[in-house]
Every structure is written in C-alpha cells, then in structure tokens.
Amino acid sequence: MFVRLVMPELADASVLPLLLARALRAFADGYMALLLPAYLLAIGLGAWEVGILSTVTMVGSAFATLAIGAWGHRFAGRRLLRAAALLMLATGLAFAGLTSFWPLLIVAFVGTLNPSSGDVSVFLPLEHARLAAAASGAARTALFARYSVLGALCAAFGALAAALPDGMVRATGMARLDALRLMFLAYGVVGIIVFWLYRRLPTGPAAGQQQAAAALGPSRGVVIRLAALFSVDAFAGGLVVNALLSLWLLQRFGLALGEAGAFFFWAGLLSAGSQLAAPRVAARIGLLNTMVFTHIPANLCLIAAALAPTLPSALVLLFLRSALSQMDVPTRNAYVMAVVTPEERTAAASFTAVPRSLAGALSPALSGALLAAGWISLPLVACGLLKIAYDVSLWRAMRRRPLVEQ
C-alpha cells in the first residue's frame, strides 16, 4: 500500500521526493507532538510554560507560513525548501541541548516543531505549489490525496514511535531525559534526509509547467473568501479534536482508554480510506461538490452521535462520519490550486492554511470549558451545525466560480 501511495504514476516523477519528504516529516511530527510536553516537563518546566511554548510554536509556524505567502515568490521554491529542512535540523539540535525557558521560547517561535495534528509550516505552501504544477485535473486531485494520506498514515506510526524513549530506558537503563533528547536528535536527522530529498528536485519549475511565483493579485478576493470560510470549518473542527472526543466518550459512556485507542485506530483507517476515494468521487461530481456533499452527511452523523442513547449506536455513527469527513482534505487543497493562477499558488496555499490553523487553535479551550461545565454533548452538536453552515456557505459562494485550470 505504501509503495502505491508514493509512486505518483498520475503525475511527473519529480514529485516523488516531495511525497517521501512529506512522509518523513509527518512521522517526525507524529512523535514530537506527544513527546514535546513530556520533554519540557522532564527538564523542569511547569504546565503553564509547556502551554506557552506549544502556543508560541503554532504562532511562529503561522507567521512563517504567512511570510512565505507574502515574500516567498522572490526566491526559488527549491532553495526555500532546503532552507526549511536545515531549520528543521537546527530545531532538533536546539531542543536537545537547551533547558532554559527563554531560549526554548525563541527556538519554538522560529523553528519547525509542530505540536498539532495538522501540517501548518513553511513546507506546506511550497510543496503544494510544486504538486499543483506537476499535474492537472483528476490527476492533481489524486496527487493531493496521496500527499494527505501519506501524512495521516505516517503521523499515526510516528505516534507509536513516541513509546521508544521508555523502551530505550527499559532496554539500556539510560536516563529517561537522555532518551527523550535522542528523539529530538532523530528529528534533526530527519531534517538532513529531507534536505537531501529536496536536493533531488528539479532546479527549474516543477515539471516544466510552474510559472514564476508571485504574490496574490487577480485571485486575492477569492483567496480571502476561502480563507474566511475555511477558518469557520477549522474552528468547528477544533471543538472535537481527538483528545476532546476521547474525553466525551469517557464521560458519556465510560469508555476505557484501551477501547478509545482502538476506536481512533479504526477511525483513522476509515479517514485515510476516504481520502483515497476522494479523487474518484471528485472525477464524477467535481471538487466543490465532493467537498460539500460528503461533508454534510458526515456532520449530520456527528450530531446524531452526540444524541445517541447507547455506545454502539454512537460508535457506528462516528465511524460513518470518519468514512466521509476527510474527503474534503485533498479536494480542498486541489480546489484552491485550481481557482488561482499558477503563479499565485504558493501565496494562496499559505493564506488559506494559516487562518485555519489559528482558528482551530481557539476552539479546544471553549470545548473543554463546555465539557467541564457539564454540557457534555454540546461541543459535538455545535461542531456539526457550524460545519454544515460552512458547507452551505461555501457551496453558495463558490458554485459559479470557474476554475482557472481544469
């Protein structure tokens, strides 16, 4: 399955290094997201400082991504990707060697660590632009599906790798802090490998198709509209991130942690499968219709699950939601690339991704407060209703918008 995902037979072979780099970065992000809080606590920082560092990491990534969108067109994309890979190396080395809060705060802001489940970083707009230039039409959607599924699967395996430090402690007797530091060094090693992969990219425009990158121009209006709509979707999604959904299952039905882990494993497989199916669906009904008409049933399932009287019925509805809810991920990425001019793609990927990240970072605290106040199912219902409102608004706003490139 992995070989089929990374072999881009529908696109130019020059994107293969991008797919492999995405897989490696997702694997590293998968274990870093879990080990970062443990490491910071182990070096003597408190829970408040851990929260500040995590937030600054996300804000720094968002600002870096915005900078790429605003000024990245002045530099070669291949050079920027290699610079980001070196920054990844430096981030791993710095976190492994520093123990004071303020130096770590600076590294968190300028570095590449990603404590969230999504990929909001300097890598994303640059890679999206090259992927978009390597294919068109249905082939482009399939390529973005591979990109998204690789990220999801490798991040899941990366999360499993978070158990390695404790395994090293048991096997060798080394101090747990040293084992955690080794994982940050491994993160830096991934940066070296990613740098080598980026060196294998063509020196000219991807696939000979990509025009010189530029700041937003003719497509500025549609990008701003999409960014605003995507922010609503991300804010709603933040109400039911996995940690909070797990807490809901525990509070509502008394689900054990092991059972919750099994649920999220199978839900993750269904989500990955839905992303693989997205290109075929989009080829029949179009990118926008795939985004909207698979998303609405998924959100109706979420609302129904919130009101379900028994655990089996709730799990069935949540599984149905997982099988539908992620079809919009590759189609959304492909759609953004298709409604802007080729030279604006890097900027468009940046300016639509960053607001999603910032909006999604706001809502988990609200959801946690609702759960603590006893409104156990309200976050799920609110999420479903907001997402349906987003779907309807997106379809009404964009249904007559012609694609720049089919």
N, C-alpha and C positions, 0 to 999 in steps of 0.2 A: 504493500500500500504506500509506504514511504517513497519508494522508487517512482511509482506512478505520479505522486504528488510533485516531486521535484523535477521530473523530466517534462519540460514545457514543450510538448510536441505541437501545441497550438500557437506557439509564439517563437520569436527568434531565440536561438540558443544562448544569446548573450545575457539573458535574464537569469540563467541558472545560478551564477554567483550570487545574485540578489536573493534568490529563494533560499539558498544554503545559508547565507548570512542571516536572513530573517529567522530561520530555524534555530541557529546557534544563539542569536540574541534573545529569542523567546525562551529558550532553555535556561539561559543565564538569568533572565528577568524572573522566571518562574521560581527559582530557588532564592534569589535575592529578596524578593518581596516578602518571603517568610522569614529569612534569616536576619534581615536588617534590624527589626526590632529586638530580636534575641541578642544580636551582637552589641547593640547600643546599650541594652540593659547590662550585659556582661562586663562592659568597660566602665560601669558605674553611673551611667546616665539614668535619670528618672523617667517616668512615664510621660510627664509633660514635655521633657526635652525630646523624647522619641517622637511624640506627635508633632512638635515644631519642625524637626528635621525631615519627617515624612512630608509635611505640607510644603516646606521650602523646596524639597526635591521636585515635587509636582509643579510648583510655580516656576522654578527655574527651567524645567523642561518646556513648559508652555511658552515662556518668554523666548527661549532659544528657538523654538519652532516658529514663533511669530517673526523672529529676526530672519530666519531662513526665507520665509514668505515675502518679507519686505525687501531684503537686500541680497538674497541668495542668487538672484539672476545675474549679479555682477561677476560671479565666479563660476568656474566649471563644476558641474554637479559631481563628477568623479572625484575631484580634488576635495570637495566638501565632505563627501562620504568617507574618504580616507582620513581626513582630519577628525571626523566624529569617532572613527574607530580608534584613533590614537587617544582621544579624550576618554573613551571607554577604558583603555589600558590605564591611563593616569588615574581615573576614578577608583578602579580596583586597588591600585597600589596605595593611593592616599588613604582610603578607608582601612586598609590592612595595617597601616603604620601609624595613624593618628588616633589619639584618645581624648583630646580636649574638645569641648563643645563648639567653640567659635571657629576653629579651623575646619572642623567637620561641617559646620553650617555653610561655610564658603564653598567647600567641595560639593556639598549637596546641591547648592544652587547652580553651580557651573558644570557639574558632572552629568553623567548619563544614567544614574540609577533610576529605576522605575518601580516605585512601591505599589502601583496599581495594577489591575489586570489588563488594562489596555496598553497600546503602544503609542504613547504621545511623546515624541522625541524628535531630535534633529534628523534622525534617519528617515522618518515616515514620509514627509513631503518629497524628499529627494528620491526615495525608492519608488514612490507612487508615480512620479513623473516619468521615470525610466520604464516602468512596467507599462504605463499607458502608451508610450511611444513604440513599444515592441509588438503591439497587436491592436486590432480594431474589432468592433462589433462583438459577436458572440465569443470570439477568441479572447478578447480583452476581459470580458466578464469571467471566463473560465480561468484566466491567469490570476485575476484578483481573488478568485475563490481558492486557488492553490495557495496563494500568499496568506490568506486569512486562516485556512485550515491548518497549514503548517505551523503558524504561530500558535494556534489554540492547542494543537496536539503536543508540540514541543514544550510549551509552557506547563502543560499538565505533567509531563515527565520531569520537567525541572522542579516542580513542586515536590515530586517524590524524592528528588536528589537532596532536598532540604534535610533529609534524615541522615545524610552522610557524616556530618560532624559527630553526632552521637555514636555512629558506628565506628568512626575512627578512634574515638575515646575508648570504647569498649575493646577494640582490637589491639590498640597500641599503648594505651594508658597515657596518652598525651593530654595536656590540659585542654579543657573544652574551648577556652578562649583562643588557643593556638589553632584548634581545628576550625573554628569559625573564621579566623584570619586566612587560613588556607583557601577557604571558599571565595573570599574576596580576591585573593591572588588568582584563583581559577577564572574569576570574572575578567580580570585583566588579560589572562591568556586568551580568552575568547575574543577580546578586542584585537589581539595580534592576528588571530586566524581570520577575523572579519576584515581586517586591513588587507591581508593577503588576497582574500576573495575579491575585494574591491579593486585591487590592482589588476585583476584579470578582466575587468570590464573594458569595453572598447574605449579608446581615448577620445573618439568623436561622439556625436549624438547617438543615442541608443538606436540600434537597428537602422541607422541612416535616415531616420524619419523625424527625430525630435528637432524642432526649431529652437533657436536661441531662446533661453528662458527670459521672462520679463515680469515686471510687477503687474498687479491687476490693472486692467484697462477696460476693454469693452465688456468684460464679464463681471465687473465689480458689483453691479446691482444684484445679479443672480447669486453670486457667491455670498454676499451679505445676507440675502434672504434665506439661503440654505443654511448658513451658519446659525442664524437665529432659530430656525426650525429644528436643526439637529441638536441645539442646546436644550430645547424643551424635551426632546427624546432622551438625552443623556441625563438630565435632571430627574426625569421619571425613573430611568433605569437605576439611578443611584439609590432609590428608595428600597430596592430589593436586591442589592448586591449579595453575593453568596453568603457572606458572614451573617447578614441580617435575615436572609431567607432561612438559613440554618437555625438561627435563634427562634424564628417564628415556628418552625417545625418542632423545635424542642418545647417551646412554651405552649403551643396549641395542642400537640398530640403526644408529647413526651418522647419524641424520637431520640434514640440513643446516638451517641457520636459516631459509632461504627456504622450504624444504619444510615445516618446522614451522609457519611463519606461514600457509601455505596450508591446512594441516590445521586449525588453530584457526579460520580464517575459515569454512570449511565446517562445522566442528563447531558454531560459533556460530550459523550459519544454521539448522542442524538443531535446536538447542536452542530458538531463537526459535519455530520452527515447532511444536515440541512444546508450548510454552506456549499457542500459538494454538489447538491442537487440544484442550487440556485441558478447556475448558468443554463441548464436545460429548461427550467421554468421561464427564465428571462427570454430565452430564444423564442418561446411561444407567445408570451403575453407582454414582453417589454420590461425594461429595467424598472421604470417607475411603478408599473402595476405590480411587479413582483415585490417591490419594497412595501407597498401599501396593502395589497390584498392577501399577503401571507402574514403580515404583522397584526392586522385587526383580529383575525381568529385567535392568534396566539395570546393577545391581550384579553380577549373575552375568556379564554381558558384560565388566565391568571386571576381574573375577578371571580370566576366560578370557583376556583380552588380556594380563594380566601373565604368563601361562604360555604365550602363543602363540609358536611356534617361528620365525615369519617376520614381516617387517614388513607385508606386505599383509594377512595374517590379523589381526594386531594392530590395524591401522588400521580394518579392516572392523568389528571388534568394538567399537572405540572410537566409531566413527560410529553404530553401533546404540545404544550407551549414550547418546550425545548426543541421539538421536531420542526417547529415553524418559525420561531422567533429570530433565528440568526440568518435566515435567507437574505435579509436586507443588508448584511455586512459587506459581502463582496459586491452586491449590486449597487449599494450606495457609493462605494469607492469608484466603481466603474462609471456610475452615472455622473458624479462630479467631474471626472475626467472627460466625459463626453459632452457636457454642456458648456465647457470653456474652451477657448482657443488653445492649441498645443503649447504655445509659449507661456501661457498663464498657469499651466498645470501645477508647477511646484508651489506657486503662491496660493492657488486655490486649495490644494491639499493641506497646506499649513493653516489657512484662515478658516477652514471648515473643521479641522481637527481640534485646534486649541480651545475654542469655546465649548466644545463637547466635554473636553477634559475638565475645564474649570467648573462648568455647570454640574457635571457628575460628582465633583468633589464636595459640593454644597449639601446635597440631599441626604447622605447617610446619617449625618448628625440629627437631622429632622426625623428621619425614620426611627433612629434609636430612641429619641425622646418620646415619640408616639408609643413605641413598644413599652418603654419604662412607665408611661402613664396608664397603661392598661388597654390602649387602643390597638389590640394585637393585630387585627386583620386590616386596619385602615391603610397602612402603607401599601399593601398589595392592591387594594381597591383603587387607591389614589394613583398608583403607578399605571394600572391598566387604563383608567379613564384618561389620564394625561397623554398616554401613548396613543390611544385611539384619537384623541383630539389632534395630536401631532400628525397622525396618518391622514386624517381627513383634510387638515390644513395643507399638508404637503401636496396631496393629490390635486386639490383645487388650485393651488398656487402654480403648480408646475405642469399640469396635464397638457397645456397648449404650448409649452416651451419646446421649440425644435432643438434637436441635438446638433451640435456643431459638427460632430463626426459620428457617423453611424457605426 
